[in-house]
Every structure is written in structure tokens, then in C-alpha cells.
Amino acid sequence: MADETNQLRVRLVTPERTLFDHAAVAVELPAKNGYMETLYGAAPLMAELGAGDVTLHGGPDGPESVTRYNVSWGFVEVLPDRVTILASDALKPEEIDVPRAQQQLDRGHKMWNEAGDSEEAYTEALHVIAEAEAKLATAAEKH
Amino acid sequence: MANVLDLRRRIRSVKNTRQITKAMKMVSAAKLRRAQERALSARPYARMITSVLESLTRRIDIFDPETGNLRHPLFATRQEKRVLLVIISGDKGFAGAFNANILKTAFQFISGNPDREIDVEAVGRKSRDQMRRHYPAAVYSEQTDDHGRSVKIRDRKAPVEVTGDHPGMLLKLETSRVFELAQSIISRYVHEEIDAAYIVYNEFKSVISQRLVVERLLPIMKIGIPQITGATEPTTEERERAAEAALSAGISIEPVDTAAADEESRKFGTAQVDYIYEQPAEELFNGLLPQYVSSMLYHAMTESVAAEHAARMTAMDSATNNASDMIDTLTLHMNRVRQAAITKEIIEIVSGAAAA
């Protein structure tokens, strides 16, 4: 039942609140194994998200506009006409605290060095590093 | 007997106090409104996590064919020898019996389980202060294991010990901090340092519908169903007081209707289609579970914050009413004293005139 606009209903939900609930033409998602883009009519999909940017094309400010959010870890459900993103944390690019992200990166590297041979500690360190790097990348792109 | 001047001073002082309690009541009412909003906006996420987990348990093969139990470590039930108790109290006083009731329930839980070892995790300044006064903090010692690494070993000295406290966590409720706490609880459970985790907190549906509950957080029995093991309902009188206070502060006493939004959230991950799973469903499930536990904990905290503000609002409303009553009594008394003085003077003049 495609309508003329062929728009997706995109929702971005964090534990604290619903950040975004709007129609869009396309969404780029930072899935754990790499970025993917979904358009109207995509096959139903469930995926775990990594750290990175969610980019909405044709969001609330017109068909050419691009809206970005930095998200860290979460899940996404893609249905033909709907995309729901459950993110543990989501920030607008301008909300990113660069010094804090830098600190987080340093902390991640420190954890990495101290992890020894515990697999769990490595995974955690990797998480922290990936999150910090994604934040820094988003913040850098803005300028 | 107090003279008129003294009484007048007292009335002024009580009036000042009434001003303060009235202001505190209005502040609490505003904070309560915000806390309610926050609790409300946290609902979609919690609902979605629950529904996607439910649907995943139906689809994937995570059940043990022999026992019929879920194979995930968070579903493993063991005999409860060591128990973690998370106590969510307030950070500040002046909230009537709010903190006292939480702590009473916590102490009852502890004394009701004398044969178990209990670790206490105190959230909120009031519970931290009380727990520290009664129970020793957990002691860890550094030791070197076979591979030459240093590991922390717990030296348990008392049956009840405080393993951590989080004052100020509720003042600025951040999901990242709550998630860290949830992670630490999960890791303790998975490493079998504890056999179960309970939370004591004040549940808050609306101003007139709240209760003190003891809820089991871990192990998870069934997704989406809270395991309430004990609950204390407020008395009718308390409920009426709360309703009165809410009305005078302009707070709605009815819970907000969220049925439509809940229904919408419940659809997440449950469409009757064959999903493509980017990761194996088990992996998704394992990634979602900590989020689920964390959202339960966050939920408990948002409710407790709302309940605390409601309790403070009610307490301050009572204080304002009491102050008004006191002013009335004092004014009456003052007038009587003044009248008595006047009468006395007249009698003196009259009897003086009669004697002359």
C-alpha cells in the first residue's frame, strides 16, 4: 500500500524519551557490522546497532534536508513502512562534548592496555573506544 | 502568662514558617510534575524492549530441551544464599514518612532473611547514611592469582555488608549511570557472587495510587512481568491527605492515560513477518537483556523520585495546614489575653472610683 510519498515513519527512542518521530525518505543506520541504508519497502529486519551516526534523509525540514544523530548501541527494527531505533544514548552533533569524548577515548585506551587476557575487559574497552571515536567523528564532521 | 507582645511575635514567626512550607509545597508540586513527565517519556523504550524480548523468546531456540528453562545465565535460578538488595530512598528529608518507610521495609527484609548473606546497594543519600550506620562496608583485598595478575577478593566479615552507595544519583537521573549499576549487578549475578537481586522502592502510578514494593530483579522468570514479592499499601487516610494536597497544588490525581501509546510501543519487534536477523537472534537477545534489566531499574528510580516529591508535597501541605491552625489558636488566645487585660484595667478604674 504505497502512497505517493513513499515515506518511512522513523522513530528514535532512548531510555529517557522519544527523540524523533517523523517521516523520512531514507535512513542510514550504524549496524554493528557496518552501515546500512533503508528505504521505503525494505524487508523486515532486526539488527543490533553499534556506535555511529543515524542519518535521516528528507526529515522534517523538507525532502533535501539531512538530520543526523550520534547513537551509541541499540537495536533497530525495520518494517516496510516503519523504522524504529532503540538507542541506549543519542545526541545531536552539536550536543557532543568533545573534551569529554576525548577523555572517554583515553579511558578506553587505558582499559585496553590494562585488560590483560580477560576477554570481557577487552570487549568493554572496545565498546568505550568505539563510542568515543564515533562521537569525535560526528563532532568533527560538523565543522 | 504570655503577654500580648510575646503572642504577637509567635504568630509572626509561625506565619513565616507557613510561608516557607507553602513555597516548598509548590516547588515539590512542580518537581513532581516534571518527574511524572519523565517517567512517562521513559515508557515507550521500556515497553519496546519488553515486547521485542517477548517475541524473541517465542522465535528462537533458547530453551533448554531438558529442563524447559531459558538457557541464558540471567534466567538461571539458584538457591538464594547470597542476595543483593538495592534500596532506593530519597536524597533529602522533609518528606514525611517517605524515607522512614523505605528503610523500615529494607530492615524488615534484612531481618526476615537471617540465614542469607545480604549485600546492600544504597541509592539515595538517606538510605546510604542509615545503612552505613548499621552495617559495615564490604572489604576487598588484592591478591595475586596463578598467572601473576592481581585480583580483588572479597573478605566477608558480616552477614550484611554495604557494597556500594550512590548518593545524588536520583538528583540528576542519567540513564548511563543507571546502566552502569545494572551492568555491575548483572556481572555479579553471572559470576555467582549473588544468587538473586531485589529492589525496595516506592511505586508511583498516581498521587493517590502508590505503594512500597519489594521487587525481584534477578533472576528473570518471565519477560515483562515484574516479580513483586512484598507490597505495602498506604492507608485510606494517607491517600485522602495526598489527594487533598494534590488538588490544592493543581496536580491531577488520575494516572495519565497511556493505553494508545503503550499499544503502539508494544508493536515493536512483534510484527507477524519473518524478520531477517542481522545478527543471530541469540546475540540480539543477549544484547537486549542488560538493557531490559537497566530499564527496570531506571523505571524504579523514576517512580521513586516522583513518589518522593509527592510525599514531600503532602507533608508540606500538612505543615501549612497545621501552621494555619496554630495561627488561629494563637490569635484567639492573644485576643483573650488582650481582652482580659482591658477588663482588668476597667475593674481597677471602677473599683478605684467606687472607693473614692
Interface residues (C-beta under 8 A of the other chain):
Chain A: V13 T14 P15 E16 R17 T18 A31 K32 N33 A43 P44 L45 M46 A47 E48 F75 E77 L79 T84 L86 S88 D89 G116 D117
Chain B: R38 S41 A42 P44 Y45 A46 M48 I49 V52 H147 R149 T175 S176 V178 F179 F268 G269 A271 V273 D274 Y275 I276 Y277 E278 Q279 A281 E283 L284 G287 L288 Q291 S294 S295 Y298
